[in-house]
Amino acid sequence: MLFFCGLNDIQERFVDISQQAITTPYFPFSVGVRSQAMKIRFVTPDTDGRFLKPKLDYQEIFGNFDHRFAKSLPRPIVHQSRVGESLSLIYSPFYVKDKLYDAILDKPVSSVLSEEFDIDDFADVDPRGHIRFVSTLCPNCGWDLEGERDALVLRCKNCNSTWYPVGKKLKQLKFAHIAGPGENTIYLPFWRIRAEISGLQLNSYADLIEIANLPRAVQNGWHDIAFRFWIPAFKVRPRIYLRLARQVTVVQPQDDLIPKLPENRIHPSNLPVEEAIESLKLTLASFIKPRKTLSEKLPDAKVTAKSFTLIFLPFNDEHHEFIQPDYNIAINKNVMSLSRNL
């Protein structure tokens, strides 16, 4: 998801595109819609072929994407952010005879090869055997961990713990839930993040009321309620993702936190906390009021995450929507279902 913050609004793009990972005019610049429309398999030790070594690094690839999609946006761009990006290395098959051929279509990709073309000029790499597996037995008690196939957070109901992959291991995660009203409750995961914000006075709920220009009078004790960002820990369309982050952050839930797994259904946590942290400044930009002060306040603001907790918030599972009546938040169930494929 790409977000661009201007003076008047925040625009978003959902991007699923490909780009050549080596710099050469001989091969196509992109694989087009093949990465979305065709079945992709992992490279295994049994996969035949020669694999060319990528030349462009992660930052160059995403820098090109940012530049391409920012061209058509009105200036100035006060802030831009990528959230939930996933970079995959896809090898598309070609072969060389008198010409360079697309091995899927069995057709040449160019009319005539230059005399300077030599396939041996391209460096090789062996990507086979790079798939790693992490045991899903609870490191604490040895019980089977639970989680959907797209879940990043795995749960152990035996010892009431949650686990998050870090490198080749699982790391225990601090979590809690807010009690729901009944049996038709579904719990949606949110990252509650404590952050240090320089350049802005935003340390408490009272500060939030002033910065967001909320129609509330500051009450006694609100200066003592620490401000936290509340960011969805699940993938959803960009516009809805930002709306949920803004709505729950502005609410600043103060309900009692129960440090155990809820009994009801839990929506999978499939957005890494690292990506949630990328959206903190974006969330800040979404509720700063009045908007005309955005260009003054946002550029100097530096948001640094200090700690995080995974909180499961209760929503009523209605016919067409998940509804949080206390916070006046509703999410279309079809949108949530389709977002599992993002």
Secondary structure, DSSP 8 states (H G I E B T S, - for coil): -EEEE-SS-EEEE-------SS--SSS-S--TTHHHHS------TT--S--B---S-HHHHHHHHHHHHHTTS-S---EEEE-S---------EEESSSEEETTTTEESSSS--TT--GGGS-B---TT-------B-TTT--B-B--TT-SSEEETTTTEEEEEETTEEEEE-EEE---SSTTEEEEEEEEEEEEEESS--SBHHHHHHHTT-S----TTGGGSB--EEEESS---HHHHHHHHHHHHHH---S--BSS--SSEE----S-HHHHHHTHHHHHHHH-SSGGGHHHHTTT-EEEEEEEEEEEEEEEE-SSEEEETTTTEEEEHHHHHHGGG-
